[in-house]
Amino acid sequence: MSSTSRKYRRTARTGLALVPLVALAACGSGGGTDASAEAGSGKGTISVWAHQGQKSEAAALQNAVKSFNSSQDKVKVDLKLIPEADYTKTITATDAAKLPDVMEFDGPTMANFVYNKKLAPIDTYVSAKTMDNATDASKAQGEVDGKHYGLGMFDSGLGIYGNKKLLDAAGVKYPTSLADDWTAAQFTAALKALKAKDSDGKTLDLQESGGYANEWGTYGFAPIVWSAGGSLLKDGKAEGALDTPAVVSALKTFQSWKTYVDPNTDGNAFAKGRVPLSWVGHWMYPAYSEALGDDLVVLPLPDFGNGPKTGQGSWAWGIGADTKNAKAAGTFLDTLLDDANITAMTTANGAVPATRTALAKSSLYKQGGPLQLFADQLAKPCGDSDITKSCVAVTRPVTAGYPVITSKFSEAVNSIYGGADPKSALEKAARAIDQDFSDNAGYKIP
């Protein structure tokens, strides 16, 4: 993988917060919302914070700000870029009164920032046109108790990339859409069939090299839980949702795949043809497409009984709870979230556009495009609680306690993959999550 591809993968793994999220849970006084946001005059200078991702993303954002500032003289944006590795920690450590008027945040951190009175609802300040044009999946990520605290420029999704040449050589039939998805048993059978044609028996990439006790462990493999009919949290509890017999069985199947997995220490297992299947997200498309060309196919994750599922969610934009000029903040967000800026940003990072109109026009994600599957999945959002068989894209739990959920679940995934008993590992994670929620009064946001 080239250095450019490495940067792309690191930055565009959207929504996979690469900071210690668990640290957020203990921050701030909590328990309230909306703080002291004031509408203000709608004029003047507003401060904006954003994470500094790959160069092309930063350039797209800087261009959007420059264009906005030059297009009118009522509102001026003062943009501050903060290195991605420090970004969430910076917001967490900064008092609400010192936060900017507008700030970007990684989706799963939103509820914690709401809980700690650092974000205000945006419904009053962005236009109805902006809100209506946002995809349902984007709105689901940004909603707490009926109010929206964030909207994204782009979204994310998971799938299985396949090497058509190697699949055909092994006589493996593969799904072409959500409608003919593999079951978990069929996916396992495909791995076995591919192994018979493979020199070292390694036929699958699961992005193993960094381990799973991190946000990739949750984002990448929580879909197994959801597809098995379980949940990371249901009605404020993990016990009875995360550790059901069906989820235990599904994670046991996941554990059984390890024998087929290439450790992928060089990041090239799929791109160089060592494995015919790679379980990862949209962010790997540029590198994989360049390497395989017409032999690249994109498949949904396998169905464990409750329909195929994917994670979703990414960086989003909101208004600081202590702003004195929320009207001006909303004016800027209306422009930032228009199709021109979203198209420029998603061209820069390859992510899924988070507005209906930009998505429909995207050469990658439109109907008939090479990544249509990701758009199809996001068109069937579940939110974070009503995970039915008919929906596909699931939002990670929108709760201030998410840092603890992802920490304990990803630890369980990592230990199960390493050989631990799935039932014991999931029960341990569920107990730890529930104890933390009990200690923090369920992280209720009034």
Disulfide bonds with the S-S distance in Angstrom:
Cys382-Cys391 2.09
